[in-house]
Structure formats: C-alpha cells, structure tokens
Amino acid sequence: MFQETRQRLALWYTTVTAILLLVFASGFYIYVRSTLIERIDDTLSHVVEVVQRSLVLEAPTASSTQTPSLNVNVDASFRDNAGTVEDDHIDLEWFSPQGEMLWSTTAEAIAAPLHSNPAGETVHLPDDQWLRQITEPIVVDGEILGYLRVSHPWFEVTKPTRQLIRDLAFGTALMIGTVAAVGWFLSGLAIAPIRDSYQRLKQFTADASHELRNPLAVIQTNVQVALSDPEPDVQRQQGQLRVIERLTRRLGRMVDDLLFLARQDSGTLVRSDQVAIDRLLKEVVEEQQAIASEKSIQLTLTIHPLLKQVTPREEGAYLVQGDRDQLIRLWVNLIGNALQYTPAGGSISLSLQMLKTHPRLFQIHLQDTGIGIPEESLPYIFDRFYRVDPSRTHSTASTPLPHAAGSGLGLAIARVIIENHHGQINVESRPNKGTQVIVTLPGLRLENAPAKSSIASTVEEIVSPD
C-alpha cells in the first residue's frame, strides 16, 4: 500500500514538473523563433532603405509617348550588385510597375509570385526551398516607379531552431529524469513517518486483539458454567449472566474480525487450494437455512450449468484457486448481513453463473428484499467500523427487525477476502427496495490462461459501473 502511494506521489510530482518544463520549453522556443524572424525582417527592411536611397532617377527621353515622369536607371542603380556571393547572401530583384523583372542578383528568377508585402512573408519554392521576403513598392511623387523584392534564405531560422529543439528535448528529458529520481527520494522521506505510524498501529491492533481473546474466552467459559449450575441462587442470576454471555460472544467476534484484518494488513499469505465454489455455496446456504427459517425468510440458491466450451473441468464444479476458509467467511458475512437487514417474510436469493463473454470468470449475485442502503452511504459501506444510520437496525412498523448492532467490519472483511482472490465486489441498493451484491471471481487458471493481474483487470472492467 505504501509503495503504491509512494509511486503515485513521485508520479504526480514528475508529471507536474514535466508539464511546467514543456510549457517553459515551448514558450522559450516560440520566443527565440519569433526573435530570429524579427531580426531577419529588420535586416531586409534596412536593405530596402539603403537600396531605395541609392536609386538613380532620370527624366524620360523626349521620344517617349508616356506622361513625363521620373524613371529608374537600372544599370546605374544596380551596377555594383550583380555578383552573387555565398549561399546565405541577400538577393535583390527589381520589377517594373507592371510586374516584369528587370534585374536580379540570382542567375535564375525566383519562382515566387510578386505582390506587395512590406511586413515580410515566408514563401515555399517548387524546389523545396524556403525564403523570407519583403516586397516594397518604390513610390516617388505618388507614382510607382517599380517594386523592390529582397529575399533571405530561411535556413537562418530553421537551422538554429532545429538545434534549439534538440537541446530543449535533451535538457527536458534530463530534467524530468532527475526530477523523477528526486521525487522518488523525497516521497520516500515524506511517507516514512506515516508508514512507521501505520506499522505501529497495525502491530498494536494485532497484539490487542490477540491479548483480548484469552480473557474473553475465560469469561465466556465461566458464564456458561454458571448458567449450567442447578443451584437456585445461581439460577436467579441467569438473566444477567445470559446478557454477559451474549456481549462476550459479540466482543469475541469483533476481536476475531480485528485480528483477521490485522493479519491481512501485515501481508499474510492466502492458502492456494482448488475450491469448488458451487459446493461451498451449498454448504453455507444449508448452514444459514436454519437462521433464515427462524426469521421466516426464504433463502434460495441457483447454480447455472457450466458453459460447454470450457474444458477441462470437473463435471458440475465451479473451481477457483484460493483459501476455502476465507471464502466460507466471505459468504457467511454477506448472507448474514442480508439476513440481518431483511424483514420477516422477505427473501434472499443467490445465483452462480459463468460469464459468457469471459468464461474464466464466475459471478455470484446475492439479492435480498431488505430495507436497502441510502445512495449517499454506498461509497463508504466497505470502510472499517462504518455503519449506516443506526436507526435502520431497530424495529419499525413497516420493517420489523430485531435489535442488531453490527461492528461495521463484515463488509470490510468481505472486500479484503475478495481482493485476496483477485476478484471484485459491487453493491447496488435502494432504500426499501432491497440490495444486490455482485461478486466476480476468477476461475481456476487453465493452460494458456492469462496471468492473475490480467484476470483481475478483466474483472474490474466487467463489474465497474459505466
């Protein structure tokens, strides 16, 4: 239990830290990438300004039929820019007002459509190249003289950002691993005092339960001897002695329950025997039949036939692997609980069947017509010493029940036994409508059957509510 809690603490600590690191790494990556793009855009804008200031303007020739205006002397303006240099250089292109390319630093025209975009854009070329471009119209006295497009290779952004991604991934993985190790260590330190206190509490419960058994047994024996004494003086006190015997027997049962739970908490191993659950249920029902008849309650058991495709199995036997004594105690507790809260004239029915969808799983339904359990109490009925409203144990006009006050350990013991056998228990109930208990147990593992953990997960998948 504490090992699982420690794992959860370390996992949560690591998960939260990992999320924070991923958020930080993503934000840092976005910041660096946007900064690189802004730096390239600033460089391109600066180039546009420099080139614009260096343009040589001239008046049109007399033979021109166009309206007199200024023209750009392309040869004079770009005479020193025709040579190409390294791959990461900035390329310039000059276009006429009609969009015709007149001059370029590249040997071949850049296959990208021309449109004005002073803010900068990223374009994808057919040869799987990426460029960052700024295209700005050159305007003089309100007239467009042409378009200047400045391009920069995109790898100036992709190369450092890819390296940044690798560095961030490595750093984040390293940090998560370190945090996981530190979280495991810290969770161990945090849970150590709790584990020690719990161990002391378990030891105290086991010791106290063991020490109480002997005096209770002596008291009960002496009371029984006194009740059997024919002396008149003793017989006058038999009423009080019977009360003492009844209370002593109840305390003895409670001590046995506490001792059982303490041993289970200490990790006591469960015996592993082949148990025919159908025969076991028949025996328990026969034993409880006398109590049911005394309370005028009808107690029945239905055993459905095994599925034909499941072989080999002993004919008519629902075989499970487990501790026979614990399984008997489980059904004595569950049936006794149903008898306790079912009024006279009611009924309790048990049915045992093999699941068609999962033939290695057995399911037992225990249905009674008792007073039921309020919905708000269902999540707590398996807690130790938890009891629903005590008023439900007393007699009423509509549901006459004998005075009964359980210890609140019966269902807790039932759940421990079922968990020891890798099964599941589910309770459905409505006040004044009865209660249904569904117990699912894995059958005896056949050849090539899944492991216990797989069977337990399958059981949980079936019986867990949607």
Helices and strands as residue ranges (DSSP letters): H 2-54, E 57-58, E 71-72, H 74-77, E 91-95, E 101-104, E 117-124, E 130-140, E 143-153, H 155-227, H 232-236, H 238-265, E 273-276, H 277-294, E 298-303, E 319-322, H 324-340, E 347-354, E 361-368, G 375-380, G 390-393, H 410-420, E 424-430, E 434-442, H 452-463
